[in-house]
């Protein structure tokens, strides 16, 4: 999704959000099913996913792990990845629940509304493949709040996605050297990706990681959920 840069100059801040466990949770089995079915269609292999700790992982890495665990060679993984990505996204688009509005995490809609009202750009930084991520946002009624995103097919690890998102925000004229940038997420990998890029980290305990586990990685802000986030916290 493309939007024009801000003609008024740099924004007061740029805020990036993870999806699963941060914006929505318990969104159903369709995402995992799409990955399993994509592997079956493209390679003929029966590859499980339940044994893989997928939280905080990027979809392409999950697909790679599934294939290797099923006995595939790294060569097959590389040759198949483009088709796997295409298939998984198409399957999910057809199977996604009609509505994910009830799956939105506490405080999310209010925070996004306030960011939009203040003209603070919000973007996605997620391990989801792009069509999967945008479809979730559409079905959750949140897509209108996001101007851009960085997704699993664009980098090999989450820190790389943050770099892509920051570069995009800068290219659109939303940032100067003093603009605060924040990454909001529910997993230690989000905190580490923020630190690797020198941006602020907001950790929310709405996913599978406990508040104690998140706190051990020393995020800049640690919240039970996004009901505790005030915009003033992001403008320092």
C-alpha positions in Angstrom: 0.0 0.0 0.0 1.5 3.3 -1.1 0.7 6.8 0.2 2.3 10.1 -0.5 4.8 11.7 1.9 3.7 14.3 4.3 3.9 17.7 2.5 3.9 19.5 5.9 7.4 18.1 6.7 8.6 15.7 9.4 6.1 14.1 11.7 6.1 14.3 15.5 7.1 10.6 15.6 6.9 7.4 13.6 5.4 4.4 15.2 5.9 0.8 14.0 3.7 -2.1 15.1 4.1 -5.9 15.1 0.8 -7.7 14.3 0.3 -11.1 16.1 0.1 -10.7 19.8 0.5 -6.9 19.6 -2.4 -5.7 17.4 -4.5 -8.9 17.3 -4.3 -12.3 19.0 -5.9 -15.7 18.7 -6.7 -15.0 15.1 -7.4 -18.7 14.3 -5.5 -21.6 12.7 -5.7 -20.3 9.1 -2.3 -18.7 9.0 -0.5 -21.9 10.1 -2.7 -24.0 7.8 -1.8 -21.8 4.9 1.9 -22.5 5.5 1.4 -26.2 5.8 -0.8 -26.4 2.7 1.7 -24.3 0.7 4.5 -26.7 1.5 2.3 -29.6 0.5 1.3 -28.1 -2.9 4.7 -26.8 -3.9 7.0 -29.6 -2.7 4.7 -32.6 -2.0 6.2 -32.8 1.5 4.1 -33.2 4.7 5.7 -30.7 7.0 4.4 -30.0 10.5 4.5 -26.7 12.3 3.3 -27.5 15.8 6.8 -28.3 17.1 8.2 -25.0 15.8 8.3 -22.1 18.3 6.9 -19.7 15.7 6.4 -16.7 18.0 8.7 -13.9 16.9 9.7 -15.8 13.7 9.4 -14.6 10.2 7.1 -16.6 7.8 9.9 -17.4 5.4 12.1 -18.7 8.3 9.1 -20.8 9.4 8.7 -22.3 5.9 12.4 -23.0 5.8 12.4 -24.7 9.2 9.4 -26.8 8.2 11.0 -28.0 5.0 14.4 -28.8 6.6 12.7 -30.7 9.4 10.8 -32.7 6.8 14.1 -33.8 5.2 14.3 -31.2 2.4 17.7 -30.0 1.2 18.7 -26.3 1.5 18.8 -26.3 -2.3 15.1 -27.3 -2.5 14.3 -24.7 0.1 15.9 -21.9 -2.0 14.3 -23.2 -5.3 10.9 -23.4 -3.7 10.7 -20.3 -1.6 9.2 -17.9 -4.2 6.4 -20.3 -5.0 5.9 -21.1 -1.3 5.5 -17.4 -0.5 3.0 -16.9 -3.3 1.0 -20.0 -2.4 0.8 -19.3 1.3 -0.5 -15.8 0.7 -3.1 -16.9 -1.8 -4.3 -19.7 0.5 -4.6 -17.4 3.5 -6.5 -14.8 1.5 -9.1 -17.4 0.7 -9.4 -18.9 4.2 -9.0 -15.8 6.4 -12.0 -15.4 8.8 -14.6 -12.9 7.6 -13.9 -10.7 10.6 -11.1 -10.4 13.1 -12.5 -7.3 14.9 -13.1 -9.3 18.1 -9.5 -10.4 18.1 -8.0 -6.9 18.5 -5.8 -6.5 21.6 -6.9 -4.1 24.4 -6.2 -0.4 23.7 -5.1 -0.9 20.0 -8.0 0.9 18.3 -7.8 3.8 20.6 -4.0 4.2 20.2 -4.2 4.0 16.4 -7.1 6.5 16.3 -5.1 9.0 18.4 -2.0 8.5 16.2 -4.0 9.2 13.1 -5.7 12.2 14.6 -2.3 13.7 15.5 -1.0 12.8 11.9 1.7 10.5 13.3 2.5 7.9 10.7 2.0 4.3 11.8 3.6 1.3 10.0 3.7 -2.4 10.2 6.9 -4.4 11.0 5.8 -8.0 11.0 6.9 -11.6 10.5 3.8 -12.1 8.3 4.0 -12.2 4.6 2.6 -9.0 3.1 -0.7 -10.2 1.8 -1.3 -12.1 5.0 -0.5 -9.1 7.2 -2.6 -6.7 5.2 -5.5 -9.2 5.1 -5.4 -9.5 8.8 -5.5 -5.7 9.2 -8.4 -5.5 6.8 -10.5 -8.1 8.6 -9.7 -6.6 12.0 -10.8 -3.1 10.7 -7.4 -1.6 11.3 -6.0 -1.3 7.8 -7.0 2.4 7.4 -4.6 3.4 10.2 -1.4 2.1 8.5 0.5 4.0 5.8 3.2 1.4 5.0 4.8 -1.8 6.2 7.8 -4.1 6.1 7.0 -7.8 5.8 8.6 -11.3 5.9 9.5 -11.5 2.2 11.6 -8.3 2.4 14.3 -9.4 4.9 15.8 -12.4 6.6 15.4 -11.2 10.2 13.3 -8.7 12.1 16.0 -6.1 12.6 16.3 -5.9 8.8 12.5 -5.2 8.6 12.9 -2.3 11.0 15.7 -0.9 8.8 13.5 -1.1 5.8 10.6 0.6 7.6 12.8 3.4 8.9 14.3 3.9 5.4 10.8 4.1 3.9 9.6 6.6 6.5 12.7 8.8 5.8 12.1 8.6 2.1 8.6 9.9 2.5 9.8 12.9 4.4 8.3 11.9 7.7 11.6 11.9 9.6 14.6 14.1 10.3 17.5 13.3 12.6 15.4 14.2 15.7 12.2 12.4 14.9 11.4 9.7 17.6 10.8 6.2 16.1 9.2 3.4 18.1 8.6 -0.3 17.6 5.7 -1.8 19.5 5.8 -5.5 19.9 5.0 -8.4 22.2 8.1 -10.6 21.8 11.8 -10.2 22.9 12.7 -10.3 19.2 10.9 -7.0 18.8 12.9 -5.4 21.6 16.1 -6.7 20.1 15.2 -5.5 16.6 14.5 -2.0 18.0 17.8 -1.9 19.9 19.7 -3.0 16.8 18.3 0.0 14.9 18.6 2.6 17.6 14.8 3.1 17.9 12.6 3.1 20.9 11.0 -0.2 22.0 7.5 -0.5 23.5 6.9 -4.1 24.8 3.3 -5.2 25.5 2.4 -8.4 27.4 -0.5 -9.3 25.2 1.2 -12.1 23.4 2.7 -15.3 24.7 5.8 -13.7 26.3 5.3 -12.8 30.0 5.9 -9.3 31.4 8.9 -10.7 33.2 10.4 -12.2 30.1 9.9 -8.9 28.2 11.3 -6.9 31.1 14.5 -9.0 31.1 15.3 -7.5 27.7 15.0 -3.9 29.0 12.5 -2.3 26.6 12.2 1.5 26.8 8.5 1.1 27.8 6.9 -2.0 29.3 3.1 -2.2 29.4 0.5 -4.8 30.3 -1.4 -3.7 27.1 -1.8 -0.7 24.9 -4.4 0.9 27.2 -1.4 2.1 29.2 0.2 4.0 26.3 -0.1 7.7 26.2 1.0 9.6 23.1 3.1 11.9 25.2 5.3 8.9 26.0 6.3 8.6 22.3 7.1 12.3 21.7 10.0 12.6 24.1 
